[in-house]
Amino acid sequence: MAVDPELLAILACPECKTPVTLVHNGAGLKCATCMRVYPIKDDIPVMLLDEATVEA
């Protein structure tokens, strides 16, 4: 099961408030502004700065 499209439409990066998009075949959510990728664990987005990785 993937992230609910209605939930995805309202999720934003907690650091810069930019909307996030799915990446890595649905394994993460990426912010285009600060380049953080938030993991999705057990179909639940983990929107914590400590859990995010930064990708170029």
N, C-alpha and C positions, 0 to 999 in steps of 0.2 A: 504494500500500500504506500502510495506517495503522499507528499504534503498536500493537504487540501488547497485547491486553487483560491478559495475565499480567504484562507489564512495567509497564503503567499501574497495576496494582494494588499494585505495590511501590515506585513512584517517590514521592519526597517532596521538598519544598523543602529545599535545602541550608542555608538560613538559619534557618528556624524548625521544620523537620521535619514540617510539615503535609502530608498527601497532596495531590497536584495533580490537576486535572481538565482535560480537553480544552476549548479555546476556539478561536474564530476558524476554524470549520470544519476543525479538526484541525491548524491551523498553529502552535498554541502550547499550553503547559500552564500553568495559572494556580493560584497558591496563594491560598486564600481568607483566610488570616490576614494575610500581609504584602503581598498584592496584586501580587506579582511575576508576570510572564508570561515563561516560558522558551520560546525558539523551538524549532521542530522543523525541522531541515534534513536533506534527503535521507532522510526517515523516521527520523531519529535525534534524540531529545531532547537539547538542549544545556543541561544543568543546571549552568551556571556563572553565578555572581552577576554577573560582568562582562558577560555576554551578555543578561541579563534586563532587561526594562523594567517600570516600575511603572505600573499602571492603577488608576483609582478604581473 
